[in-house]
């Protein structure tokens, strides 16, 4: 090979290298990267498998959602039925407890013409006892605060009365008993409350 031929060959190689570098720089400037070499069709097969897996997962999630909605709807309907039943028959226990009281009153009235006053009074006392037991069986208790400190949350003051036998702000007389259902006030006790004695009368 002559010196001129060698120079031409070297020049050709340099031009080819320069062109390849310019091409690389253009691709880099446009954000393009050479794609890795893969077997023909491998990318498409992998994508199809992934799509199928996602489709199955979506179907499973949709089925779970439908089951959850159905269970929630059944729970809502069942709760509504139970609430309606509780509302309609809330007084069942009270009714069962009070019926014997009514029977006693009815029997007393039927025999009122044939008994003396004392027997009638005893019958009324027995009936009252039955009624107290009936109320207690459903959680209703009487409030009879005679001699207790006045409690505005459970008592209703009808009047203030000076008293030498009671501390001020103490219940002197119960005008009407109160009642409570468990911890809920049904009716406050109406009471007369002790007031301080006027000065000079203590």
C-alpha positions in Angstrom: 0.0 0.0 0.0 1.4 3.4 -1.0 1.6 6.3 1.3 -1.2 8.1 -0.6 -3.5 5.2 -0.4 -2.9 4.9 3.4 -3.7 8.6 3.8 -6.9 8.2 1.9 -8.0 5.2 4.0 -7.2 7.0 7.2 -9.1 10.0 6.1 -12.1 7.9 5.2 -12.1 6.3 8.6 -11.9 9.6 10.3 -14.8 10.9 8.3 -16.9 7.9 9.2 -16.1 8.3 12.9 -16.9 12.0 12.8 -20.3 11.2 11.1 -21.1 8.6 13.7 -20.3 11.0 16.5 -22.6 13.7 14.9 -25.4 11.2 14.6 -25.0 10.2 18.3 -25.1 13.8 19.3 -28.2 14.5 17.3 -30.0 11.5 18.9 -28.9 12.6 22.4 -30.1 16.2 21.8 -33.6 14.8 20.8 -33.8 12.5 23.8 -33.6 9.4 21.8 -31.8 6.4 23.1 -30.8 3.3 21.1 -33.3 0.6 21.8 -31.9 -2.6 23.4 -31.8 -5.5 21.2 -34.5 -8.1 22.0 -35.8 -11.2 20.4 -38.5 -10.5 17.8 -42.0 -10.5 19.3 -40.8 -10.9 23.0 -42.0 -7.4 24.0 -45.4 -7.9 22.6 -45.9 -11.3 24.3 -44.8 -9.8 27.7 -47.2 -6.9 27.3 -50.2 -9.2 26.4 -49.5 -11.3 29.6 -49.4 -8.2 31.7 -52.7 -6.9 30.2 -54.3 -10.2 30.9 -53.1 -10.3 34.5 -54.4 -6.7 35.0 -57.8 -7.7 33.5 -58.2 -10.7 35.8 -57.3 -8.5 38.8 -59.8 -5.9 37.8 -62.5 -8.6 37.5 -61.7 -10.0 40.9 -61.8 -6.5 42.5 -65.2 -5.8 40.8 -66.6 -9.1 42.1 -65.4 -8.2 45.6 -67.0 -4.8 45.4 -70.3 -6.2 44.3 -70.2 -8.7 47.2 -69.4 -5.9 49.7 -72.3 -3.7 48.3 -74.7 -6.6 48.6 -73.6 -7.4 52.2 -73.9 -3.8 53.2 -77.4 -3.5 51.7 -78.5 -6.7 53.5 -77.1 -5.4 56.8 -78.9 -2.0 56.3 -82.2 -3.8 55.6 -81.8 -6.1 58.5 -81.0 -3.2 60.9 -84.0 -1.3 59.6 -86.3 -4.3 60.3 -84.8 -4.8 63.8 -85.2 -1.1 64.6 -88.8 -1.1 63.4 -89.6 -4.3 65.5 -88.0 -2.7 68.6 -90.0 0.5 68.0 -93.3 -1.3 67.6 -92.8 -3.6 70.6 -90.8 -1.4 72.9 -93.6 -1.4 75.5 -94.0 -5.2 75.4 -92.3 -5.7 78.8 -94.2 -2.9 80.4 -97.5 -4.2 79.0 -96.9 -7.7 80.4 -96.0 -6.2 83.8 -99.0 -3.8 84.0 -101.7 -6.3 82.9 -101.9 -8.0 86.4 -102.4 -4.5 87.9 -105.3 -3.9 85.6 -106.8 -7.3 86.4 -106.5 -6.5 90.1 -108.3 -3.1 89.7 -111.0 -4.8 87.6 -111.6 -7.4 90.2 -111.7 -4.8 92.9 -114.4 -2.8 91.1 -116.4 -5.9 90.3 -116.5 -6.8 94.0 -116.8 -3.3 95.4 -120.4 -3.6 96.3 -119.8 -6.8 98.4 -116.9 -5.7 100.5 -116.4 -3.3 103.4 -114.2 -0.3 103.2 -111.2 -1.9 105.0 -111.1 -4.8 102.6 -111.3 -2.4 99.7 -108.4 -0.4 101.1 -106.3 -3.5 101.5 -107.1 -4.4 98.0 -105.9 -1.0 96.7 -102.7 -1.3 98.7 -102.1 -4.7 97.1 -102.8 -3.2 93.7 -100.4 -0.4 94.3 -97.7 -2.9 95.3 -98.3 -4.8 92.1 -97.9 -1.5 90.1 -94.7 -0.7 91.9 -93.3 -4.1 91.0 -94.4 -3.7 87.4 -92.6 -0.4 87.1 -89.5 -1.7 88.7 -89.4 -4.7 86.4 -88.9 -2.3 83.4 -86.4 -0.1 85.1 -88.7 2.7 86.4 -87.9 3.8 90.0 -89.6 6.4 92.1 -87.8 9.5 93.4 -88.9 10.2 97.0 -86.3 12.7 98.3 -87.8 13.7 101.7 -85.0 14.8 104.0 -82.4 14.9 101.2 -80.5 17.9 99.8 -82.4 19.6 97.0 -81.1 18.5 93.6 -82.4 20.8 90.7 -81.6 18.1 88.2 -84.1 15.7 89.8 -86.4 17.9 91.9 -88.7 20.7 91.2 -89.1 23.3 94.0 -92.7 24.3 94.6 -91.9 26.6 97.5 -89.4 27.6 100.2 -90.4 27.1 103.8 -88.4 28.1 106.9 -87.7 25.1 109.1 -86.0 24.7 112.4 -85.8 20.9 111.9 -84.0 20.9 108.5 -80.9 22.3 107.1 -81.4 25.1 104.5 -81.8 23.7 101.0 -83.1 20.4 102.3 -86.4 18.8 101.1 -89.0 19.3 103.8 -92.0 17.8 102.0 -92.5 15.8 98.9 -95.7 17.1 97.2 -95.5 14.6 94.3 -93.0 11.8 93.8 -90.8 11.8 90.8 -89.8 8.9 88.5 -86.7 7.9 86.5 -86.1 5.3 83.8 -82.7 3.8 84.5 -80.6 7.0 84.4 -83.2 9.2 82.5 -85.5 11.4 84.4 -89.2 10.8 83.5 -90.7 13.3 86.0 -89.0 15.4 88.7 -90.2 15.2 92.3 -92.2 18.2 93.3 -90.9 19.4 96.7 -91.0 22.1 99.3 -87.5 23.1 100.3 -86.2 24.3 103.7 -85.2 28.0 103.8 -83.0 29.6 106.4 -84.9 30.8 109.5 -85.2 34.6 109.8 -82.6 36.1 112.0 -83.5 36.0 115.7 -85.7 32.9 115.3 -82.9 30.3 115.2 
